[in-house]
Amino acid sequence: MMEERGWTQEDLAAIIGKSRQAVSEIVSGKNGIALDMALALGAAFGNNPQEWLAHDQLYRLSMADRNVSDVRQMAQLYQTAPVRDMVKRGWIKPEQGSNELKAELEAFFESESLQEGVRFPVATRRTVTLSDLNQAEVAWCFRARHLAKGLLAEQFSPSRLSKAQSALKRLTVHPKEARHVPAVLAEFGIRFLVIEPLPNVKIDGAAFWIDAGPVIALSLRYDRVDGFWFTLMHEFAHIKYGDPLSVDSGLVDATKGVAVTLVEDEAERRANADAANSLVSTSELDSFVRRVGPLYPRARVIQFANRLKTHPGIIVGQLQHRRELGYMALREVLVKIREHVISTALTDGWGNSISPGPYGGN
C-alpha cells in the first residue's frame, strides 16, 4: 500500500505522527499492530482499522513457533488415559513429550494405534472390548494384566477347582488366614494380585485369562472381611465357569458391605449365587434364618459361624444382603482384612510401588 502511493517509511511516519522506528518494526514484522496504530493506519490508507488488527493476528499465527500438532496429540492422549494418575502411581514415566508418551501408552495398552480403540487381550490371542469402562478403569485392567504376567503359578487344571474352592473356604475362619490366599490360588494355577484403584475406578474385582492361565485381581476398595471374601469367590466362579473376562463393580458398598445389585447377565447371576453358596451354604443360611430371625443375637451368629468354620462377619454380610439385618447391626464383627491380604499378595498401591514396563507379551 505504501508502494502504490509512492510513500517511504519516513513519509508514513510523518503522516501518522509516529517514529520511523515504529513504522520500520511493523514493516519488518518485529512488532505487532496495537489498537492506536490500527486506527492511525486506517485513517492514513482509508480502510477499516479492524482489517489491520485481523491481518496482524493472522500474521502472528502464521509465524508462531509453537507446534500445535504436539498440543493436539497430547490432548488426545489425555482423553485416552488418566495420564497424571498413572504417572503418580509409577505406571508410566513422567515428563514426556507427546511422541514419547504416545509410544508408552500404546505399549501399555498393547495397541498399535490408540486411535483404533483399546481392546483387552484374552488368552489364545482373543481380544474383548472394554467399552463400558471409563479410562481409569481400563488402565486398571491393563495394569493387572501386565503384573499378572510376572507371577508364577502351577499348571492350571479345571478338574482341581473343587479342591481349590474347599481350600479357600478353610481360610475364611480368621482374617489373618487371608494371607494364604495367593499361595493357595497359585497352587491350583490361578494368579492373584491386588491393585489399589485409581480415582474414578469403581471396580471391585476382575477375572481374566492370559496364555499362562487364569488371573484374579482385586481392588480392595472397601476394607471389610465380608466384601473381600465375596468378591474373591465371585471372581473364582468366573474362572470356574471359564468366563473369558469379568470386570465387576457394585459387589461391595462402602456402608452396606456385600450389596450385589440386580444384574441381567446370566454369568454375573451365576457368579453371585456361586460365591454366596460357597461361603455359606444357602440351605444352612435358610435354616438359620428360620430358627433365629428376626433378632439375630451376636452370640447366636458367632455360634453359627463357628459351626460352619467361617468368620462371623461373612454371616453378617450375607444377612445384611438378604435384608435380615440392618446395615448398622453387628458392625464390630465386620473387621478389616486388607493388611493381611497385601502382606503376601503382589500389591500395587498403599505404599507398594512397582516399576512400569516393559509391556507386551502374553
Helices and strands as residue ranges (DSSP letters): H 2-5, H 9-16, H 20-27, H 35-45, H 49-62, H 68-80, H 83-88, H 98-108, G 114-116, E 119-122, E 126-129, H 135-148, G 158-160, H 161-170, G 171-173, G 175-180, H 181-187, E 191-195, E 203-210, E 213-218, H 225-240, E 245-249, E 252-253, E 257-258, H 266-279, H 282-292, H 298-308, H 312-321, G 331-333, H 338-342, E 346-348
